[in-house]
Amino acid sequence: MKAYRVNKDNNAASKAFNDVIEKYPNGAKVPDAILKLGYIEVERKNLVKAREYLTRVTPIILIRRRRYWRLKNCLNLMKLKIDCELASYH
């Protein structure tokens, strides 16, 4: 799975991460898979879907993996961008 991300094959990576989530719903790798799906959606500029993935991840698990702050900053930036885009529609 990580190899797909290194090679920027986001479609294959998405499929692999979703397979992990479906096959092992309570597995230890599920939070990482969800987080990486969120990162992929950020790269695709699909901020609404990215936010859905990133807010599903339990912050306590991410603190242990030292990714919490990166996630928090990413969510704050996405929220700001989404709020700005929504405001421009009014």
GUPA-70888 format. One line per 4 residues: number of its first residue (from 1); their letters; for each residue x, y, z of N, C-alpha, C. Coordinates in Angstrom, 3 decimals, padded with zeros to 6 digits, always signed. Example, Ala and Ser with C-alpha at 12.3 -4.5 7.8 and 13.67 -1.06 7.14 Angstrom:
# GUPA-70888
1) AS) +013.190:-005.690:+007.800:+012.300:-004.500:+007.800:+013.200:-003.300:+007.800; +012.850:-002.250:+007.080:+013.670:-001.060:+007.140:+012.900:+000.030:+007.870
END
This chain:
# GUPA-70888
1) MKAY) +000.820:-001.193:+000.000:+000.000:+000.000:+000.000:+000.863:+001.255:+000.000; +001.874:+001.251:+000.846:+002.748:+002.409:+000.908:+003.450:+002.622:-000.431; +003.746:+001.523:-001.125:+004.404:+001.624:-002.425:+003.537:+002.382:-003.424; +002.227:+002.188:-003.348:+001.335:+002.919:-004.239:+001.435:+004.415:-003.991
5) RVNK) +001.524:+004.796:-002.720:+001.611:+006.216:-002.369:+002.941:+006.803:-002.830; +004.015:+006.033:-002.655:+005.337:+006.500:-003.078:+005.348:+006.729:-004.582; +004.698:+005.847:-005.315:+004.648:+005.958:-006.774:+003.535:+006.869:-007.272; +002.837:+007.503:-006.348:+001.735:+008.431:-006.673:+000.617:+007.761:-007.464
9) DNNA) +000.393:+006.472:-007.224:-000.719:+005.764:-007.841:-001.884:+005.815:-006.860; -002.540:+006.968:-006.829:-003.593:+007.194:-005.835:-004.794:+006.277:-006.008; -005.107:+005.891:-007.241:-006.248:+004.991:-007.444:-005.973:+003.626:-006.829; -004.779:+003.079:-007.077:-004.418:+001.783:-006.506:-004.300:+001.888:-004.985
13) ASKA) -003.748:+002.989:-004.508:-003.610:+003.176:-003.058:-004.988:+003.242:-002.404; -005.901:+003.996:-003.002:-007.262:+004.094:-002.455:-007.914:+002.728:-002.362; -007.766:+001.944:-003.424:-008.348:+000.609:-003.419:-007.727:-000.243:-002.312; -006.418:-000.193:-002.177:-005.739:-000.998:-001.158:-006.159:-000.581:+000.249
17) FNDV) -006.247:+000.730:+000.493:-006.647:+001.200:+001.820:-008.101:+000.837:+002.117; -008.964:+000.952:+001.115:-010.364:+000.556:+001.311:-010.486:-000.947:+001.546; -009.643:-001.736:+000.883:-009.643:-003.186:+001.118:-009.294:-003.502:+002.573; -008.310:-002.797:+003.117:-007.926:-002.996:+004.521:-009.111:-002.699:+005.437
21) IEKY) -009.794:-001.590:+005.161:-010.926:-001.181:+005.997:-012.054:-002.206:+005.918; -012.324:-002.723:+004.715:-013.403:-003.698:+004.547:-013.055:-005.062:+005.135; -011.830:-005.527:+004.903:-011.443:-006.871:+005.348:-011.159:-006.944:+006.845; -010.635:-005.864:+007.408:-010.227:-005.860:+008.816:-010.794:-004.637:+009.531
25) PNGA) -012.117:-004.541:+009.662:-012.722:-003.316:+010.212:-012.238:-002.936:+011.608; -011.772:-003.899:+012.380:-011.272:-003.604:+013.722:-009.754:-003.717:+013.808; -009.102:-003.773:+012.652:-007.655:-003.964:+012.622:-006.881:-002.731:+013.043; -005.658:-002.981:+013.460:-004.789:-001.893:+013.919:-004.401:-000.939:+012.798
29) KVPD) -004.464:-001.394:+011.556:-004.058:-000.560:+010.413:-005.192:+000.311:+009.867; -006.399:+000.095:+010.354:-007.553:+000.846:+009.835:-007.406:+002.365:+010.037; -007.018:+002.856:+011.215:-006.857:+004.308:+011.359:-005.843:+004.893:+010.382; -004.735:+004.174:+010.165:-003.748:+004.650:+009.188:-004.333:+004.666:+007.780
33) AILK) -005.101:+003.642:+007.443:-005.714:+003.568:+006.116:-006.683:+004.730:+005.913; -007.492:+005.026:+006.911:-008.439:+006.143:+006.816:-007.684:+007.468:+006.686; -006.638:+007.630:+007.482:-005.830:+008.845:+007.417:-005.236:+009.028:+006.028; -004.685:+007.954:+005.475:-004.061:+008.046:+004.156:-005.087:+008.282:+003.058
37) LGYI) -006.296:+007.740:+003.219:-007.370:+008.058:+002.270:-007.685:+009.549:+002.321; -007.660:+010.117:+003.517:-007.866:+011.557:+003.652:-006.791:+012.354:+002.947; -005.533:+011.933:+003.103:-004.429:+012.623:+002.424:-004.577:+012.544:+000.902; -004.998:+011.374:+000.417:-005.193:+011.208:-001.023:-006.254:+012.181:-001.519
41) EVER) -007.356:+012.303:-000.773:-008.424:+013.216:-001.191:-007.966:+014.673:-001.137; -007.091:+015.011:-000.197:-006.525:+016.368:-000.167:-005.729:+016.600:-001.445; -004.899:+015.626:-001.825:-004.117:+015.744:-003.056:-005.017:+015.877:-004.280; -006.149:+015.203:-004.259:-007.105:+015.284:-005.366:-007.939:+016.566:-005.319
45) KNLV) -007.729:+017.342:-004.268:-008.457:+018.592:-004.030:-009.947:+018.353:-003.800; -010.279:+017.165:-003.306:-011.643:+016.811:-002.932:-011.746:+017.023:-001.423; -011.873:+018.285:-001.035:-011.767:+018.647:+000.374:-012.921:+018.144:+001.224; -014.105:+018.058:+000.674:-015.249:+017.569:+001.442:-015.035:+016.096:+001.801
49) KARE) -014.641:+015.287:+000.824:-014.390:+013.869:+001.079:-013.183:+013.707:+002.005; -012.157:+014.530:+001.816:-010.977:+014.473:+002.686:-011.376:+014.734:+004.129; -012.199:+015.722:+004.311:-012.634:+016.049:+005.673:-013.424:+014.906:+006.295; -014.249:+014.238:+005.488:-015.000:+013.081:+005.994:-014.048:+012.009:+006.516
53) YLTR) -013.028:+011.692:+005.722:-012.056:+010.683:+006.159:-011.291:+011.149:+007.390; -010.786:+012.364:+007.329:-009.906:+012.839:+008.401:-010.638:+013.014:+009.724; -011.917:+013.327:+009.685:-012.655:+013.461:+010.940:-013.109:+012.110:+011.494; -012.993:+011.050:+010.696:-013.314:+009.702:+011.189:-012.193:+009.125:+012.041
57) VTPI) -011.015:+009.628:+011.878:-009.857:+009.075:+012.570:-009.857:+009.557:+014.019; -009.663:+008.649:+014.944:-009.659:+008.995:+016.359:-008.383:+009.741:+016.714; -008.501:+010.971:+017.222:-007.298:+011.750:+017.545:-006.356:+011.077:+018.535; -006.876:+010.298:+019.460:-006.001:+009.628:+020.439:-005.030:+008.680:+019.744
61) ILIR) -005.507:+007.963:+018.743:-004.641:+007.053:+017.999:-003.571:+007.858:+017.264; -003.959:+008.990:+016.721:-003.008:+009.797:+015.962:-001.959:+010.445:+016.855; -002.322:+010.777:+018.077:-001.350:+011.355:+019.009:-000.227:+010.342:+019.232; -000.586:+009.088:+019.391:+000.417:+008.044:+019.604:+001.357:+007.921:+018.412
65) RRRY) +000.864:+008.254:+017.251:+001.685:+008.108:+016.042:+002.278:+009.437:+015.584; +002.165:+010.429:+016.408:+002.744:+011.758:+016.148:+002.253:+012.397:+014.861; +001.052:+012.066:+014.481:+000.473:+012.677:+013.285:-000.672:+013.614:+013.628; -001.016:+013.686:+014.886:-002.168:+014.472:+015.302:-002.047:+015.929:+014.865
69) WRLK) -000.887:+016.528:+015.096:-000.754:+017.956:+014.788:-000.853:+018.208:+013.299; -000.297:+017.302:+012.490:-000.405:+017.466:+011.044:-001.868:+017.354:+010.621; -002.595:+016.396:+011.209:-004.018:+016.232:+010.921:-004.800:+017.465:+011.351; -004.530:+017.948:+012.572:-005.253:+019.111:+013.082:-005.035:+020.319:+012.179
73) NCLN) -003.804:+020.556:+011.755:-003.517:+021.682:+010.865:-004.211:+021.507:+009.525; -004.206:+020.296:+009.009:-004.860:+020.020:+007.738:-006.361:+020.279:+007.843; -006.991:+019.803:+008.924:-008.426:+020.025:+009.115:-008.752:+021.507:+009.237; -007.913:+022.242:+009.964:-008.150:+023.677:+010.107:-008.058:+024.387:+008.764
77) LMKL) -007.073:+024.028:+007.956:-006.934:+024.642:+006.635:-008.107:+024.289:+005.732; -008.537:+023.010:+005.785:-009.674:+022.601:+004.958:-010.947:+023.293:+005.406; -011.154:+023.402:+006.718:-012.347:+024.079:+007.221:-012.367:+025.517:+006.752; -011.237:+026.194:+006.834:-011.142:+027.579:+006.383:-011.461:+027.680:+004.903
81) KIDC) -010.882:+026.780:+004.097:-011.123:+026.815:+002.651:-012.584:+026.522:+002.334; -013.157:+025.523:+003.002:-014.559:+025.166:+002.745:-015.467:+026.320:+003.181; -015.196:+026.916:+004.352:-015.996:+028.041:+004.809:-015.916:+029.210:+003.825; -014.733:+029.462:+003.294:-014.558:+030.551:+002.324:-015.309:+030.255:+001.036
85) ELAS) -015.252:+028.992:+000.595:-015.962:+028.624:-000.632:-017.469:+028.726:-000.427; -017.957:+028.288:+000.730:-019.391:+028.382:+001.002:-019.838:+029.839:+001.081; -019.000:+030.685:+001.690:-019.342:+032.095:+001.806:-019.413:+032.765:+000.429; -018.616:+032.293:-000.505:-018.620:+032.909:-001.836:-019.886:+032.581:-002.625
89) YH) -020.617:+031.543:-002.207:-021.862:+031.177:-002.892:-023.023:+032.078:-002.467; -022.873:+032.756:-001.334:-023.983:+033.577:-000.823:-023.914:+034.975:-001.351
END
